[in-house]
Amino acid sequence: METEKSNGMGAVIGAIIIIIILAAGAWYFIGNRVEKIEIQKQANKVLDVSTGSSTEVVDIQADLDNLDLNSLNQ
């Protein structure tokens, strides 16, 4: 009996399918990682509090009076 030799197209197609699956998984993983980083950036946003550099009691009291405490709760 003679057996037919295959031309290797099955192996090539299988390799292409595996590469596509790996690329899709990497895309999904990178997308989730970028989203987590963006959420962390939003959570760790530094508040811009402008205060004076004076050590006078009157200036310190004025800075405390002008401080928006509601922005600290976010």
N, C-alpha and C positions, 0 to 999 in steps of 0.2 A: 504494500500500500504506500502510496505517496501522500505526504502531507504538504499542504500549501504553506508557503512562508508568508507571514503577514508583513506588511510594509512598515509597521511601527506607528501607525496613526493613532492607535488606541492609547499608547503611552504618551504621545504628544498631547492628545486631547485631555487625558487625565492630569498631566502636569499643568496644563492651562487652567483647568478647573480648580486645582489646588491653589495655584497662584492667585486666582480671582477670589477664592474664599479667604486666603490669608490677607489680601489687600482690603477686603471688606471688613474683616476683623480688626485690622490696624486702624482703618478709618473710624470705626465705631469706638475703639479704645481711645484714640486721640481726641475725638469729639467729646467724649465724656470727661476726659482729663482737662481739656480747655474749659469746659463748662464749670468744673469744680474750681479751677483757678480763678475764673471770673467771679464766682460766688464768694470765694475767700477774699478777693480784692474788695468787693462791695462790703463785706463784713468788717474788714480791717481798715476801712477808709479813715484816714486821719482827719480829725476835725480841725478846721482852721480857726483858731482862737487868737485874735489879735489883742495882745495886752501890752501895756507900756513897760518900760524897763526902769521906771522910777521906783525908788524905795520909800518915797514919802507916803505916809498913811493915807492922806487925802487921795492920792493917785491910785493907790491900791484899792481903796474903797470904791472909787469911780469905776475901776476895771471890774470889780466884783458885781457892781450894780448893772453894768452893761453886759454881763455874761448871760447868754441864752441857755438856760439849763435844760430846756426841752430838746435841744440838739444833742445833748449828751445821752438821752434815752434811746436814740435811734440805733 
